[in-house]
C-alpha cells in the first residue's frame, strides 16, 4: 500500500489597502531586468496571523508585514510570485484579499469577492534568506532625527557618482566625529560624497554609534552607504509628519525604518570599498577668495547655463579685469553670454586672473549653501576650489563645504 505525501495548506485574509501598500514598496526594490526569476519575485510567507513580504536585489531589501485575519492551516508556508503581476492583481481586487498557499503545488490562489486568480509561483525555499521579525527585533536600534538625515543626504547625494562600477564613489560616507569640547563625547555626524570632479561634506549635530575601526586618514569611524540605499533612506525620511528614523547596523548591513513602526524595514549591504581620502582634497590656505550673495550668484548661473554647452560640462570663465568680475560662457552651437557680478568682498591678487568652473557643479553646490552669503576660495588655475557659507550667525557657517575641480578653458 502506497502512502500519499501530505500536502500542507495555509490560508489567510489580508486587508487590500495594507497589502497593496507593502507591494508598492516591494515592487520598487525588485530589479525587473534581473536574469534570475526568483529576483524578479516577491516572497510571501504566512506566519502566525500575518504575512511577511520580502523583495530584494541582493543589495537593497525591503521586509514588510501585513496583519491578517481568519488564518487556517499551517504557518510558515511561503511562495514567490512575479512582482509586477502580483502588484497588478492585488490592485485590481475589489476588496480584502485571501491568500492560499499549498506546499506541493507550483501555484497559489488570490481571491477577493467573486474574483479568483491561480498564479504560478516559485518555491519560497529558493528565495534568498532574510532576517525574521524576531531577528530584526533583536538588533540594537538607534534613533536619529529625520531632519538631521535629510540635511546630510540632501547636501551630499547630488555629488555622489552614479557610475555603479566605481563602488567607492557610488556611495556616501557617514562618519561620527568627536565633540570639540570633550574628545570622548561623540556629538557630530558627517556625510561626504564625491564623483571625482567635486566633493560635498556636511556636518550636523547627532549621535550614532558606528561599528569598525577609525579611518587611517581621518581618524573617524564611518560606514560607506551605497547610493541606492541613501536614496531609499531619503525617501523614508521625507514621510509626512515624520520626526525620527530608527537605524541598526549588523555585520555589513544597514537597517532602517520609521521610528516606532515595525511593519516595514529596509536594509542595504554596505560597501566594503575604501572611500577616497577626502581630507587631502579639501584645500587649505587659499591665496584668493571671493565673497558674494548666494541668491544673486545662483540666478546668474541659471541664466548663463542657457547659453553654455553640455559638451564642456557647462564651463564658464571667471574673468577679472580692472577689479571687476565677469562670468563668460561660449557655445559654438548657440552663441556666447556674459554677466557682471557684484562682489561683497575679494582677497588676494585677482588682477587680470581667469579660471574656469562648471556652472552645473557650482549651481548645485549653491543650492545647498544654508547661508545667504558664500565664500569661494581658490589658488591656481588648476587647483581645487572650496565653497562654503558665511555669516548669518548660523552654526553651519563654514561647516558645510563643497569642493569643485576647475575646468580647462
N, C-alpha and C positions, 0 to 999 in steps of 0.2 A: 504494500500500500504506500503510495507516494504522498508525502505531506506537502501541501501547498504553502509557499512562503507567505508570511503575514504581511499585509500591506498596511502601513500606518498612515493615518489621515488626520489632518488638523484643519480646523475652520474657525474663522474669527470675522466679526463685523467691525468695520472701521468708519469713522466719520469722513465723508468725502473731502470736505474742505481741509481738514488737518492732513489727510493723506496726500492730497494734491500739493499742498504747500511743501511737504517734505520731498515729493518727487520733483518739483521745480528746482529745489536746491540741488538734489542729487543729479538731475539731468545736466545742470551746468558744469558739473565736475567731470562727467563722463567724456572721454575722448572719442568722438564719433568716427575718427579715422583710425582708431586702434586696429591692428591686424588680428588681435585675439578677440573672438566673440565674447568671451567672458568679461573683458574690459569695456565692452560696449553695453554691458548689462548692469542692472541694479539688483542687488541681492536682498530678498525679503525673508526674514526669519520670524516665525510665530513663537513667541515666548509666553510667559505667564501673564495673560491679559493685555498684551501689546505686541506690536510688530516692529522689529528692528530693520531699518532701511539703510543700506550701505552702498556707496558708489566711490570709485577710486580710479585714478590714472597711474597708480603705484607711487606717486609722489604726494599728490593732494587728495585728501579723503574727506568725505562728509559722512558722519554717522548720525542717523536720525531715529527717533522713536515716535510711534503713534499709538496712543492708548485706545484699545478696542473694547468690545463687549461680546457677550454670547459666545465665548470661545468653547470649542469642543474638540475632542481628540487629544493627540499627543503634542506636547510642547517641544520646541527645538527643531521642528521641520523647517527646511529652507528651500528656496528656489531662486533662480536668476532669470530675469526677463529683460528683453531688449528695452533700453531706457526710453527711447523715443516712443515706441509702441505702447509701453506701459503708461507713460505720461498721457498720451493722446486718448487712450481708452478710459482712464480714470477721469480725465477732463470732460469726456462726453457722457459719463454716467449720470443718471437723473437724481441719484440720492446716495445714501450710505452704501459702502461697498463691502461685499462679503468675499473674503479670500479663502479659497480651499486649496490645500496642497496635499497631494498623495505621494508618498515616498517612492513607490515603484514605477511611477509614470514619468513621461517627459513633457507633461503639460500641467498647468494649474488653471483653476477657474476663478474668474472675477465675475460677480453678479451684482446687479442692483435693480430692484423692481422686476420688470419683465425682461431685462437685458441680461444675457449670459455670454461671456467670452471665455473660450477654452484656448489658452495661449501656450505656445511651445516654450519650453523652459530648458535651461541648463542646470546641472546639478549644483546645489548650494555648496557642496563639499569642495567643488573645484574653484570657488571664489577665493581670492587672497584673504588670509586670516587677518582679522581686525580685533581690536580690543573690545571686550564685552562691556556692558554698562557697569558691572561690578568693578572691572579693572579700571575703567575711567574714573569711577568714584574714589578709587584708592590713590589716585595721583595727588601730588601736592599742588593745589590750585592757588594762584596768586591773583589779586585784584588790581587792575590798572585802570585809571580814569580813561574813558573813551576819548575825551578831549585831548589828552596827552598823546595818545596813539595817533589821532587824526593829525595833530601838528607835526609829529615826527614823520609820518608817512607822506603827507601832502608836500612837505618840504624836501623830500628826497626821492620819491618814487619816479618823478618825471626825468631824473638824470640817471636812473639805473639802465644798464644796457638791455636791449631787447633781443640780443643775439644769444640764443639758447646754447650755442656751442662754447660760449665763454662763461662757464658756470660761476667763476669767481666774481664776475661783474654783473651777471644776470640775477642780481640779488641785492639785498640791503643789509648792511651790518648794524646790529643792535648791540650797544655796549652799555656797561654800567660803570659810571665814573665816581671816584671818591669825592666826598664833600670837601669844599675848600677850607672848612673850619676844622673838621676832625677827620683825619686820614682814614680811621676805621669805620666811619659812618658813610654809607653809600646813599647818595641822595640825588643823583643826576642820571638821566637816560640820554643816550646819544644814538642817533641813526645817521649812517653815512652811505652814500651811493656814488657810483661813477660809471661812465661808459668809455673812459679813456680820453675823452675830449673835454670833459667838465666833471666837477665834483660838488656834491652838496653835503653839508654837515649841519645837523640840527640838534641842539641841546634843550632838554626840558626837565623840570623837577619831577622826580619819580623814583620809586624803588622797585626793583625786580631782581630777585636772585637768579643769576645765570650760572650754568654749570661750566666746568672746564677750567683751564689754566689761563693766566693773564697773557695777552699777546706780547711777543718779544719786542715789537716796535712801539706799541702804545702803552703797555703796562696795564691795560684794562681787560676785563673779562667780557667776552662777547659771543654772539651767535650769528651765523650768516643765514638769512631767511631768503629762499628763492623768490623771485619777483612775483610769480603767480600766487604764492602764499601770501605775500604782502598785499596783493590786490584783493584777495578774499577777506583778509583781516580788515582792510579799509572799508569794504562793503558792509561787513558786520558792524563796525564802529559807527557807520552812518545811519543806523536804525533810528527811527523817530523816537525821541524821548530817552534814548539810551544814555546812561550815566557812566557805566563801567563795564569792563570786559574781564573775564577770568582766563588766565593762561596757565599752562602747565608744560613742563619740559621733561621728557623721559627718554633717556638714551639720546638718539639723534632725531627726535620728533618733537615738534612744537604743536601743542593742542590749544585751541581757543574756542570760547563760547560766550554767550551773553551771561553776565553775572546773575546767578540765582536761577538760571534756566538750563535744564539738563536734557531737553528734548532734541537739541541739535548741537553737535560738536564737530568742529573742523580740525584737521591735522595736516601738517606739511612736514615732509622729510627735509631736515636742514642740510645745507651744503657742507661738504667736507673739504672743499677747496679753501685756499688761503686768500683772504681779501688783500688787495694791494696795500702796501704801507702808506696810507693816505697822509699821515703826518709829515712825510717827506715831500709831499706835493704842494701842501699849503704854503704859499710864500710868506716870508718874514722880512722885515726891514726894507720895505719898498722905497725906492728913491722918488717916486712920483705918485700923486694921488689926486682924485677929483671928488668933489662933494656936490651932489645935485638932488633935485626934488624927484622922488620916485615916480609919482603920477605923471609929471611932465616928461620924464625920460621914457617911461613906458608908452606914452602916447606917440612920442617921436619914433620909437622903434616900430610900432604898428604901422605908422604912415610909410616909413621907408621900406618896410617889407613888401609893400605893394609894387615897388619898382625893382626889388632885388631879385637875384637869381637863386633858385633852389639848387642848381648845379654847383654853386660856390658856397653852399650852406648859408645862404642869405648874408654873405660877408658885407661889412660896412667899414669904411675908413674913418677913424677918429683923427681929424686933421687940425692941428694947432697952428694958427697963423696970426701973428701980431697979438698974442694973448687971447685970441678968440677961438672957441672950439666949434668946428663944423663937422657934421656927420655926412658922409658922401657914399653913395652906392651907385654901381653901374651895371646894367644888364643889357647886353647886346641885342636881346630879343624885344626889349621894352623901351629902354632909354636909360636915363640916369635921374637921380634925385639927390637933393642935399637939404640940410636944415641946420640952422644955427641953434646952439644950445646955451641956455643961461646957466651958469655955474654958481653955486653958493660958496665955492672956495676951491683952490688948487694949490698943491705943494710940489716943490721940485722944479727942475728945469724942463719945461714943456714947449719952449720956443721952437717953432718950425719942426715939431715932432709929429710923427704919424704912426699909427698902428692899426691893425685890422682885428675885427672881432665878429663873431657870428651874431646876427640880430636875433635869431631864434633862441640861441642859448642865453643871450643877455635878457631878452624879453621874458623867458620862462623863469629865470632867476629873480627878476624884478617882481614877478607875480607873488613871490614867496618871501619878499622882504617885509617884515612886520612893521617897520617904522616908516615915517613919511619922508625921511631923508636917508640917502645911501652914500657910501664911500667906495670908490673903485681905486685899488692900489695896483701899480704896475711898474716894471723896471724897463728892460729892453724890449725890442720888437717881438722877440720870440719867447719871452718869459711868461709863465702863467700869471693871470690877473686874479686878484682877490676882491670880491664884492661882499659888503655887509651893511646892515642898517646902523644908523647912528641917531642919537638924540631921543626925544620923546620921553625920557626918563624910564624907558622900558627895560625890563630885565633881559630882553632879547637883544639889546644894544651890543653888537659885536659878537653875540653868542651864536647866531646863525650865519654861517659863512658859505659862500659859493665861489668855486674856482673855475675859471674858464680859460682854456688854451687859446692863444691868438690865431688868427688866420693870416696866411701869406697874401699880400696884395699884388 
